[in-house]
Structure formats: structure tokens, C-alpha cells
Amino acid sequence: MSQPITLTFYRRCLRSLRVLSQNKENLSLGFDVENEVSSRSNYYRSWAQENIFSHTDIGGQNLLSAIERGEESRKWILRKYDCEDTLPPFDWSRFESLKKKN
């Protein structure tokens, strides 16, 4: 039941990573900007895969809590690197209805 919202959230993370990797001019990284941006992008991509899909099997309230924390972290990372969040707002009404069912 929670799998569609998990995939939706994962796609949001990947789109945010794309924004992060294109934001080279706002980062003060030293001399090897390409390598640093790639490294950070890969780190956050791995984090998203491990944390999102590891909770898929758990389901229920634990999965929903992980998605809620993950969305907060996604926004924090974008703010940290001065990236604009170009995604539409997360569908919290759908999220809340799933929470009530669990």
C-alpha cells in the first residue's frame, strides 16, 4: 500500500540531486568543483537508496515516519547548498490519509 508514496519520494530525491549537481556556482568547494559535486551527488543518491528502500519492507508507521524525516532532510540539503527547491510541494494530504490508515 505504501509503495507508490515511496517511489514518489524517491523520485523527488533524485530530482533534487539533479538540481544539486547543477548548482556548481553557489558552492565554495575549492579547486576541483566537478569532482566535489559528483562526490556529494553520489553520496546523497546512495543515502536515498539505502534509507528509502530499506524501509519499504517495514511498511506502516515506520515507513511513513522515514518519508517524513526524509522530506525534511531533502529540503535541508537544498538549503544548505543554496539550491532552489523547484519541485511542487509534497502531497501531505495523501501522506496524512496513509498515516490514518496505518
C-alpha positions in Angstrom: 0.0 0.0 0.0 2.8 2.5 0.8 4.9 1.6 -2.2 3.6 4.4 -4.5 4.4 7.1 -2.0 7.8 5.5 -1.5 8.6 5.7 -5.2 7.2 9.3 -5.4 9.5 10.3 -2.6 12.5 8.6 -4.2 11.9 10.4 -7.5 11.7 13.7 -5.5 15.2 12.9 -4.1 16.6 12.1 -7.5 15.2 15.3 -9.0 16.8 17.3 -6.1 20.1 15.6 -6.7 19.9 16.8 -10.3 19.4 20.4 -9.0 22.3 19.9 -6.6 24.7 18.7 -9.3 23.8 21.7 -11.5 24.5 24.2 -8.7 28.3 24.5 -9.1 28.4 28.3 -9.0 26.9 28.6 -5.5 29.3 26.1 -3.9 32.6 27.1 -2.4 34.4 23.9 -2.8 38.0 24.6 -3.6 39.7 23.8 -6.9 38.1 20.5 -8.1 34.5 21.5 -8.4 33.4 18.8 -10.8 34.8 16.0 -8.6 33.3 17.5 -5.4 29.8 18.0 -6.9 29.9 14.4 -8.3 31.1 13.0 -5.0 28.3 14.8 -3.0 25.7 13.8 -5.5 26.7 10.2 -5.4 26.8 10.3 -1.5 23.2 11.6 -1.3 22.0 9.2 -4.1 23.4 6.3 -2.1 21.9 7.6 1.1 18.5 7.9 -0.6 18.6 4.4 -2.0 19.6 2.8 1.3 17.3 4.8 3.6 14.2 4.8 1.4 14.2 1.3 0.1 15.3 -0.3 3.4 12.1 1.0 5.0 9.9 -0.3 2.2 9.7 -3.7 3.7 8.9 -2.4 7.1 5.8 -0.6 5.9 3.2 1.1 8.1 4.1 3.8 10.5 7.9 3.3 10.4 7.9 3.8 6.6 5.8 6.9 6.8 8.0 8.4 9.6 11.1 7.7 7.4 9.5 9.5 4.5 8.5 12.5 6.7 12.1 12.7 8.0 13.5 12.2 4.5 11.4 15.1 3.1 12.7 17.4 5.8 16.3 16.3 5.1 15.8 16.8 1.3 14.8 20.4 1.9 17.6 20.9 4.4 20.2 19.7 1.9 18.9 22.0 -0.8 19.0 25.0 1.6 22.5 24.0 2.8 23.8 24.3 -0.8 21.7 27.3 -1.7 19.7 25.4 -4.2 16.1 26.3 -5.1 13.5 23.7 -4.5 11.8 23.6 -7.9 9.6 20.6 -7.1 5.9 21.1 -6.3 5.0 20.7 -2.6 4.9 17.2 -1.2 1.4 15.8 -1.2 0.9 15.9 2.6 -2.9 15.3 2.4 -2.2 11.9 0.7 0.5 11.3 3.3 -1.8 12.0 6.2 -4.5 9.8 4.8 -2.0 6.9 4.6 -1.0 7.7 8.2 -4.6 7.4 9.4 -4.9 4.0 7.7 -1.9 2.6 9.5 
